[in-house]
């Protein structure tokens, strides 16, 4: 790295907060997608003022930069392409304000998702978005990817719970968008920023909506002979006007993997299970539980079980939250997708994914946020065997194509990042993508803020010089270096 620039960065944040040796940079050359790209430097930041100062230094030098939290993203969104400098925000981890009268908290981006709810618990409140990585992923990353989770069927994804943001724009200017008021005049810049994957600026504080903890919770396990039967139940529950907090599904292979690893009491002979959770007021919850049980039985449920106490409920959820660690212990590498389809298309999608996996000779394990049609087929392979990685990548591309053909989309919660750039035209026309580039260009006309992510090049739009050829396919021409296909995608994020 240029000595003058290095000296300027260290002057801004302190010598110990700037890393530039290869051995240090290697820690930050990958996220949980697994591919690698060595950053030019890593800068640890502690305040909005430091973020703004560092961004201005880098902009003057024409050096790209990428904001990074704890690296649990699974689409390459935190990779430092084109010699970018990593802006490490994990040390900005304070909860700045708890405002119960206005039902919100103000936090810095490095606060873990789980910690927000833990701090609020003594007051009887919580933060609803709950990606499976909630104990390891930060609020800044959740905002960047518009994270979901099992409870998003009822409560919505991150964007539904972000009221306002403090932003450092790509030129170093500091602005606030949104606020504690539910309705703010002007353009909805908060909505534009959430889910922009760090390409429009850097969130340095967030005002989050909080909810009162429900009076009571019921957790149910529905056991079915096939994924078709389980999928039909999901549609029937929604069609009946019932809104459980969660509707999670696992197929037979996943059930076996979870039982082998965690022994949570899932029936090994089931073709699929549904984990259904209901929450709300005590009055009426027993009636809703019984209504859902009746629907399950009417669609061929082999068993419907209601957790008798908190211990049994925790055991059932331990299996769901441990799904991907249980699966990925079975092979050296894996590829997991997060396409989404209309929930009525889930049985057809799963049939086609199963046939696809058979045609490629790859085992596939599927777990789903079935309530909102978000499926996670996981292909296992051995990257040390010639051609295996390429087969998994090709299968992943086809899964996304299937989702698009059935009226869905290519990402339900993991984001586009680098991984799915080539899949964007499956769901967006060139004009659609050009309209999104107008927004990117307005915020970041020099293209220095997390370049090469989210938006593929169209009609001369600026983009990183080297981007992947398809979903899950490593970049050619060196935008990623040392691509290892390590199978390191973070299981917690699904």
N, C-alpha and C positions, 0 to 999 in steps of 0.2 A: 504494500500500500504506500502511496506517496507520503513521504516523511512530513511534508508541510501540512497536509490534510490530517494526518495522524496526530500531529502536535496540536492542531486547532481543536480536534475532537477531545483530546485529553484536557486541554485547557477548559473546555466547556463543562465537562462532567467529572473530571478527576482521572488521574493516570490509571488507577486500578479498575476503572469502569470501562476501559477500552481494551479489547482483546484483538491481537493480530497474528499470533503465532499459529502455525498450521495445526499443531496438536490441540490448541484451544478451539480453533475454528471448526474442527471436525465434529465437535459435539453439537454444533448448530448447522451442519450441512444437510440435515434431513429432518423431516417430520414423520408422522406415523404412516405416511404413504409408502415410505421405504426407499425411494430413489434419493440421489444425493447431488448437491451442488454447493461447492465450498464458497462461503461468503468472503467478501473482501476484509471485513472486520465485524466485530460484535460490540455494540455499545449498550451498556446497562443504564437505564434511565429511572429516575426517582420522582419526577414532578413534570407537570405540564410545561413549565418554563424550560426545563432541560430538553424535552421532546422538541419544542418549537425551535430552540437554539440549534440543536443538532440537525434538524431538517433544513434550516436555513443554510448551515454550513455545507451540507451535502448538495443542496440545490445550486448553490454558487459554483460548486465544483463539477456539477453535472453528473453526480454519482447517484445511481438508483438506490432505493432503500426498501426494506420490507419489515413491517411490524410483526413481532412474534411473542406469543405467550409461552405455553408449556409444551408445544409440539405434539399435541394429541390429535391434530387434524389428519384426515385420511385421504386428502386429495392433492397434496403437494402445495397447498396454499401458502405455507411458510418457507418454501424454498427460496434461497437467495440467488435468483437467476441473474445472468449478465454481470456478475461481479458486484452484486448489491451488498450494501451494508445492512446487517441485521440490527434492528432496534428492539432490544429485549425489554419487555414491559412487566416481567414477572415480579419485579421489586416494587412496583406501584400497586400495593396490595392492601390498602386501607379501606375500611368502611367509613365513609366520611360523615354520614348522617343517617339516623333512623327517624323518620317522620311519620309516626302512626296516624296523626289526625289527617294527613293527606295521603295515607296509604302508599307510601313509597320509601325507598332507601336510595342514598347516593353512594356509589362505590367507585373505586379505581379499577382499571381493567385487569389487574393481576389477581384480583380476589377470586378464589375458587367458587364455582357455582354452589357446591354443597355448603360452603361456609356462610353464604348469605342466609340460607334457611336455618342453619344452626344458630346464628346470632339472633334471628327473629323468633326462634322457638319459645324462649321464655315469655315472650309477649303474646303468644298464640297466633303468630303469623308465619308465612313461608313464601318462597319464590317458586312459582309454579313450573317453569321450564326445567326439565330433568333429563338431559342427555345421559346415556348410560355411563359416560365418563365424568359425571358431575363431581366426583371427588378429586379429579385430576385436571379438569379443563377449566379455563378461566373465563370470566365474564366477557373480557375483550374478545376472546376466540368465539364464544357463543354468539356475540353480536356480529362478528365478521361473517360467520357461516349461517346465521339465523337458525341456530340449533333447535332441534326438536326434542324427541324423547317419548317414552311410553304414554305420558299423560297429555300429550299435545292434542289427542283426539278431542278431549273435552275443553282443555284450557288454552289451546293454541300454542304457537311456537314463540321464539324469543321476541320477534317483532311486536307481538301482541302485548308484551310486558315491558317494553322500553318506552318511557315517556319523553326522555330528553337525553342529549349527549353533549359533552364538551369535546370538541374536535380540534386537532391540529391539522390544518389543510396541507396539501402537498407543496405549498409555498412557505409554510411555517406560520401562517396566520392562525390565531386561536379564535374560535367562535363557539357559541352555544346554539344548538338547534332543539326545538321542542321545549318542554318544561314541565313543571308539576301540574299545570292545568291540563285537563283531558283534551281540550280543544285549543289549538294555537292557530292564529291567522297565518296566512302566507303559504308558501309551498311546503309540502310534507318532506322536508329534508331528512328528518329522522327515519322515515320509512325508506327513503332512497338509500341511506347509509347502511342500515341494518341488512346484512346479507351481501354487501358489496365486496366482501372478502379482502378488506384492507387495500382496495385499489383506489379509493376516493379520499383517503386520509386516515388519521389515527385517532381512535377514541381514547381519551385520557380520563374521562369520568362518565358515569351513566346514572340516570335517574330511572330506577326500576319500580314498576308497579308490584305491590305485594298483596297477598290474599289472606283472609282469615282461615285458619286451619278448620277443616270440616268437623262437624260434631261426631261423625261416626264413619267408619269404612267397612265395607264387606269385600273380601277377596274370594273369587270363585275359580275353580278349575273345571273346565269342560273337556271331556275325553271323547275323541271321535275316531271312527275307523279310517277316515281319509281326509286329506286337505280340502277336497271338494265339499264334504259335509261341514267342516269347520268354516270354510269360506261362506257357505250358504247361511250359516248362523249369523255371521257378522252382518251380512246384508239385511237379514230378517230383523235383527235387534234394532238396527238404525231405522229400518222402514216402519217399525212399531212406534217410533217416536221416543225411544229410550236413548239416553246419552250416558253410558258408563264413563268413568274416568279413563279406563284403559281397555283395549281389546288387543291382546298380544297373542301371536300364534307361533308354534314350532312344529316342524315336520318330524317324521319318525326317526330319521337319522340324527337330528339334533337332540331329540329326547334321549336317545341312547347315549350320545356323547355326554350330555349333561349328567345323566345318571351314573355313568362310569366315573366321572370326575367329582361329582358333588353329592350324589345320592340324596336328591331332594324329594323323592317319593312320587316322581312322575311315572305313569304306567308304561313299561317298556313295550307292551304289545299294541300301543295306540298308533294309529296312522297320523294323528295330529292332536295337539291340545290347544285350548284357548285359555289364557290367563285373563280373567275379567275382573276389574275392580270397580266398585260403586262407592261413591262418597256423597255426603250431604247431610241433611237434617235427619235426626233419628226417626221422626215421624215420616212414614212412607217408605223407608229404605227396605224394610222387610218385604213389602209388597213388590217393590221393584226387583229385588233379588228373586222372588218367586216367579215373576213374569219372565225374567231372563232364563231361569231354569226351565220353565215350560217351553219356551222357544227352543232351547237347546235340545230338549227331549223330543220335540216335534220334528227336529231335523236329524234325528238319529244318534243323539249323544249316548255313548255307552255308559257314561257316569257323569254326574254333576256334583261337585264337592264344594262346600263352603268352609273356608278356614275357621276353625273353632276358636282360635285365640291369636294373639299377636305373634306368638312363637311360630305357629304353623304358617301364618301369613308371611313372616320373614323368610321362612324356609322356601316357600313357593317363589318369592321374589329373588331369593339368592340364586335359584336356578336360572331365572331369566337374565339377571344381571351378570351371571357367570357364563352365559351362553358361548360367547366367542372365545374366551380362554379355554373352555372345554373343547371346542371344535379345533382350534388351531394347534393344540397339543398333538393332534393326530397326523400332522404332516409338517415338513420343513417350511413350506410356504403356503400362502393362500391369497385369494383375491376376493374381496367382498364388494358388492354393488349396493346402491341405495335408490334404484329407480322406483317410481311410484305409478300406480295405475288406479282407475276408478275401482272402488272396492268390489263392485259386482264382477270385475274382470280378474279378481285374484285367483280363482280356481283355474281359469284358462291360462293365466300367466304362469302359474306354478307347473301346470302340465307341460307347457312349452319349454320352460327352463329345465325340467327333468329330462325331457327328450333331447334338448340341446347338450346337456351334460353327458348323456349317454353317447351321443354322436361324437363327442370330443374325447371320450374315455376318461372323464374326470369325475370324481365324486363331488356332489353338491349337497350342502346343508343349508336349509332355509329357515330363517326366523323373520317375523314380520311385525311391524306396527300395523296390524290388520285394520284397525278402525279407520285409518286414513290412507290405506292402500299402499303403504310404504314397505317394500320387501327388501330383504338382505340375503340374497343367495350367496353362499360362500363356496368358491371352488378351491379344492385342495390340490396341491401339486408339489413336485420336487424340482426346485430351480436348478439343481446341480445336473439334472438330466437334460441333454440337448433337446430343444423344442418344446419342453414342458411349459416354460414360462410364456412362450409365444402362444401356445394353445390356450392357456388360461386367459391371456389378454384378448385373444380373438373371441373366446366365449363371453367375456365381459362385454365386449362391444356388441355382440348379438343380443345379450340380455337387455341392454339399453335400447336397442332397435325394437325389440319386442314391446317394451314398455311404451315407446313412442307410437308404435302401430296400434296399440290397444287404447289409445287416447290418454296416455299418461305422460310422464316427463322423465328426464334422465337423472335427476337428483332430488331426493326428498329432504335431505338434511346434511349430507356430508360436504356439499358444495362442489363447484366445478374445478377450481384450482388449476393445476396443470393436467390432471388425470383425464378430465372429460372435455377438454377444449374441442376436440374433433367431433364430439357428440352433440354439441350445441346446435348445428344445422339440422339435426333430427327433429328439433322442436321449434326452431326459430328460422324464419326466412332471412335472406340477406338484408332486406329492409328492416326487419325486426332488430337484427344485430346492429345495423348502422344507427338506429335510434338509440340503442344503449351506448354505443360509442360516443354519441353527442354528449351524453351525461359525463362519461369518463373524460372526454376532452375538455369539458367545461371546468371540471374540478382539477384536472391534472394535465394541462396542455403539453407539458414537456415529457410526459410518460415516465416519470421517475418513481412513482409510488406503486410498489409491488408489481412491476411490469411482468408481462407474460402470463397473467392469470385471468380467469373468469371469461374473458371475451376473445374469441378467435379473430384473426385478421379478416376484414372484409373490405373490398374496394379501396385499398390503399390506406386503411386505418392503421395507426401506429400500433405495433405489438413487438414483443421481444423477437429478436432475429431468429431464434430457434425454438420451436414449440413441438410437442409430440405429434405423432401421426395418428393417434387414436386413443380412446379411453384406456388408461393403464399402460400405454406404450411409452417407453423411455424416449426422451428427446434425442434425436440425432444431432450431429454437428456440434456437440459439446455444451449445450445449455445446461445439461446435467452432467456432472462428472462422477465417475466411479459408480454408475448405476448398479446397485447390487441386488435388486429384487429380494430384499432380505426377509420378506414376509413380515416386516415390522409394522404393518398397519395396526393402529392401536385398537385392540378389541373393545376397549371401553367406549368407543365412540358410536357403537351401533346398538 
